[in-house]
Amino acid sequence: MSKNASNPTWSPKEAEDYYGFRRWGADHFTVDAGGALCVHPLGDQRSIRLLDIVKEAEQMGVRPPFTIRVQDLLRQRVIRLNEAFRAAIRDENYEGRYRGVFPTKVNQLREVVEEILDAGEKYDFGLEAGSKPELLIALALLENKKALLVCNGYKDDDYIRLALMGRRLGKQTVIVIEQLSELDATIRLAKEMGVEPHIGLRVKLTTTGEGKWAESTGEDAKFGLTASEIMVAVKKIKRARMTEALRLVHFHIGSQVPNISTIKKAVIEATRFYCELVRLGFPMGILDVGGGLGIDYDGSRSNYESSMNYSMEVYARDVVSNIKTVCEQTGVAVPDITSESGRALVAPHSMLIFEVVDRIVRDTGEPVPLTGKRNPTLRELEDILQNADRYEPLERFHDAKQKKEEAHSLFNLGYLRLEERAEVDRLFWQICRDIQARLPAGGDIPDELGDLDKLLAEQYVCNFSVFQSLLDHWALDQLFPIAPIHRLNEKPSVPATLVDITCDSDGKISAFIDFEDIKTTLDLHPLQPGKPYYLGAFLVGAYQDIMGDLHNLFGRVGEVHVFLEDDEEDGFYIEETINGSSTDRILGMIQYNADDLCRMLKKQIDRATKNDEVRPREGVAMLEMYEKLMTAKTYLDFRKKPGKARRKKGA
Ligand SMILES: *Cc1c(COP(=O)(O)O)cnc(C)c1O
């Protein structure tokens, strides 16, 4: 197959439609006339070609796989969320404020948290912590005393002490009680330290989330207080004469809530709890609606689990108006509103760039010259290939499959030679392709034949690890948009699935976003020898960065932080690069000391040299290579290393 010239051209619009850039990407992604994918950090005209970022990063020594963080896009999300609530509050004549917090667990990377705080400064945007390490981060980074610092998660005495320390420093730290025992400890420690705490109660709602990320609710919920536990808490707080401390009601029904009506129901129920606590004599003041604001991963705007049937603006309006309605009915002053929107803030700013390094083909398509008598099974397969008209497509597929299986048993029993088996396989795949080519477009296709796409797809081998960089795809079948970042002016002609470089058959991607559906293959471009082919996985800024796993000891990928350049149209600059994990660092995490390993290997090389099994010069080179790879990156590296061999010869 000749490649370059034969690839028909494609318009930017066709590329945008096929990969869904305009759907899931909102105003942030377009394709230019040269077939390059462009990111528009602010959703306006200004854009950056992703390929330019990749080229510049490579010149700076950072190779794919790496994460590109578009910092202006992150800032824009923070502003959009805050402005959405401001607009809703204005439109509803709501008498409280919005005081959101970023839940750090969604992406704790320093540059991410700092950028959010900086962009959110003028909105008094705060932080949420769910553990001691996260609280340590939040206490140091959050200096704005008008911003909230919400403390969630299981708490021991040290966690509570740390939060109370925040109060001593004049911060708006709120300890959210998830278990009654935490309330006892908070009261005790607050008295010990002489601090007036701010306390919140996490309520267990009957409204349940839905989708993959729904929190367990009701009886088996991990967090939150039931109505009767809240009554016990009320008594404890009053008995401790700390009525002034109770400020906040919190709930969290799970992440990525696809359906706005679920959010409405939860908000109404939580507001009822809020109003009742006001009635019982507490000052209150804040209603925290938790996370759950979604991301439209497939761009379908539906209540499908990868999507959401509402926008950020609709979310804000529904939260504000439902709280207002319930408060008005109950005759209670409206609270300030906080949300802990994590995914919605950080998912879009980050994309994973990786390279396709190889492909796995089903058969080479090369006929094998056979001598001697043809095996009858082989002859029957030839017959099936040549006489398409004699069969219904499904029958033809079944017959071919049966013959192939028969041939494989014959091979196992020693009745079929290797050449014949190769020919059997080639004929089988040829028949499959022929059946697929004859299927009516858009017609009713039996499932088995529908699966031919997947069966016939090529596998593109990609230099990254699903377990490190797209963990939720493996763990939860979450779909992320995936697309080439260049050559988008060529029609992609190869239906493919992706496999990563881990030795795990689960390290693959064979489900891709489609409009309100899932497709099993993604059309990609034929690989061009010697030329890199870059793919991007998008909307990966939430959770994926931090939950990565060291399967096969592939470490954290590098990072490139990009800003728009103000003085220059379409300009950008790379503010910072972070190197991916080096091998010695990863080995250190599992108790291997790199120096020890080098010493152990050196001993073996010395012994081999002494025994004349290895020449001294060769031994030195072996150790040199071992030591060098110890500090190199963990991913594949196919680039030619210039000058190395020549220098050796000269030495
Ligand atoms: C994880 C979590 C969040 C973040 O949820 P998103 O859906 O990512 O916005 C917020 N609050 C709590 C308590 C959480 O556990």
The ligand as an ORCA input file, in Angstrom:
! r2SCAN-3c Opt
* xyz 0 1
  C     -13.668     14.043     45.327
  C     -14.444     15.056     46.048
  C     -14.780     16.261     45.409
  C     -14.469     16.563     43.972
  O     -15.488     16.109     43.145
  P     -15.550     16.511     41.595
  O     -16.697     15.750     41.096
  O     -14.253     16.172     41.003
  O     -15.801     17.980     41.522
  C     -15.448     17.203     46.158
  N     -15.784     16.971     47.453
  C     -15.476     15.817     48.080
  C     -15.864     15.621     49.487
  C     -14.813     14.826     47.396
  O     -14.538     13.677     48.018
*
